[in-house]
Amino acid sequence: MGIDVSKDELEVAIWQEETTEQYANTKKGIKKLIAEISQQPIALIVVEATGGYEYQVVFQMLQAELPVALINPTRIRRFAQASGKMAKTDKLDAQVLAHYGQAMRPEVRVLKSELEDQLSLKITRRRQLIGMMTAEKNRLGMARGSNVESIKRHLEWMGNELDLLETEMLELLQEHPSYQKKIDTLVSVPGVGPVTALTLIAQMPELGLVNRQEIAALAGVAPLNRDSGKRRGRRHTFGGRSGVRSALYMAALSATKHNPVIKAFYERLLANGKEKKVALTACMRKLLVILNAMTRDQQAWICP
């Protein structure tokens, strides 16, 4: 089944069926859709990420234990083009999503806990605030007259909001001791701070549940081959979860100075002629693999 999501409507298609059904993208409409899906032998439901409009339908279907895969829109568009479908309508998009599910069999999404969902929202808001603060600080350098005080007041307000968000995240964790233990395990690694640990907990619920290759691919730090015939192209990372990558970048940067394992690895890569950016990406991947294994084994960092 493919579901094309818009602000007000859900367009639903079944693989190889010409007709589609429409449902309101509301709690009542989603409830009706789930009730009808539950009566059918649906193997997989494919939904395209649409910047937030898909959240309620995906969340409620996961709560109903339905097999849902949330797919990056770029992949769907390229699949449609490769299939010869150049036109774009809600009906066609839903049918393409169903076709993609049948052909590609994407992995079913893992349901976040209520705590993970709340933390994810707060971390996203924290990232937005930091972005706005950076922009305002840049403007401050060129501001004149009354604009200077206006920008300073705005920066002060955002700073207070940032402090409040971090306090709320810590309070959430105090209500869930099992998650606090996981946080303590992650921050025991030199270079990994509370923000990185919170980001991984909230935005990567698969941590500790999948193997090293899968966790690196989910984060978007797994290098992809670009070879053809005898030519061996440079490998690049692509896709993944941007929030997780941003947190890993800062953690790896710190780890190259303070974590003996990552520091030695980074220096060895540089000595072998790797560019700093390439070496740092490799450190991000190695750090994530270490954190994945530690979470799986519930083992804190042991200094070598």
VOVEXSE-757950 format. One record per residue (C-alpha): z, y, x. Coordinates in steps of 0.1 Angstrom, whole numbers, plus 5000, padded with zeros to 4 digits. Example, Ala and Ser with C-alpha at 12.3 -4.5 7.8 and 13.67 -1.06 7.14 Angstrom:
# VOVEXSE-757950
507849555123507149895137
//
This chain:
# VOVEXSE-757950
500050005000499150355012500950664999499451015005502251275002501851634992504451884981504251794944502551454942502351104956498950934956499350564958496650314967496549934971494349784998490849684983491649834949489350124938491850304916494950494926498050604908499850934909503551004908505551324910507151384944510551424927513651214924512451094890508951024902510050834933512550634912509650524889507450444919510150224935510850044903507149954900506749854936509749624934507849414908504849364932504449144963503949444986503949335023503849685038503950055026502250305049503150675046501750955066504251205082503651535065506251765081509051685057507551635023507651255029511351245036512751175001510250894993510650725027514450755026514750614991512350334997514250235028517450235009515750004984514949775014511249815010509049765042507950125051505950235081505750615088502650695108501550995128498751185110496551195141496350815142495350805105492651065109491150885139491350555121489550715091486750855114486350515132486050355097483250595088485250795063484651155071485551305037489151395029490751384995494251264983492650944969490650875000493650945022495850695003493150435005492750495043496550455047496450115028493450005050495350115082498349905071496149605065494249635098496949755122500149615108502449895121506149825126508449885097510750185101514450145107516750305082519050565097522750565087524050865068525750985100522550955120520651145094523151425093523251445131519451445133519351745109521851935130520151855163516851975148518552295137520152335172516652305188515252565164518152805172517652765210513952835206514653155186517253265211514753215240512153425221514753705214515953705250512353755261511854035237515154205249513654265283510954485268512854635238513655005235515755225213517455075183515654745188517954655217521054655195519254475167518254195191521754175206523254135171520753865163521553685196525253705189524753565154522653275167525153205194527853175168525652945147525052725177528852695184529452605147526752335148528152175179531652185163530352015132528651745151531851665170533851655137531251415123531751175152535551185148535151035114533150745128534950585158532250325163529650595170532150775192532350465213528550455217528650825227531250755253529150475267526050705270527851005285529450775312526050785329525851075354523351325341523751245304525751505284526951505248523851675235521551405250523851135237523951285202520151325202519650955211522150835185520551055158516851025165516550685181518450435160516450155177518450215210519949885221517949685195514549665212513249575247512549815275508849845268509349915231512050185237509850365263506950365239509050495210510150785231506650855244507550795281505550485286502450545308499150445292496250305313492950485315490750235333487050145329485249895350486149945386487450295379491250325378492150645360495450835360497950705336499450945311502250945285501351025249503051055215506550955209509551155196509451505210513151575204514151265223511751345252513151705255516751565257515651305282513851565304517051765308519151455314516651325340516551665357520351655361520351285370517951345400520851545415523951375403523151015395522850795427520450545411518050805396518351025426517250745450514450645426513151005424513251065461511450735468508650825444508251165460508251005495505450775482503351085473503951115436503851455420507251595409506251595372505051235375508251135393510451305368508651135339509250795356512950895359513050975322511750625315514150455339517150645325516150555289515850185299519250195315520750365284519050105262520549815281524049975282523950025244522849675239525549525261528149785251528749845288529750175303528250305335529350125367528650325398526750105423
//
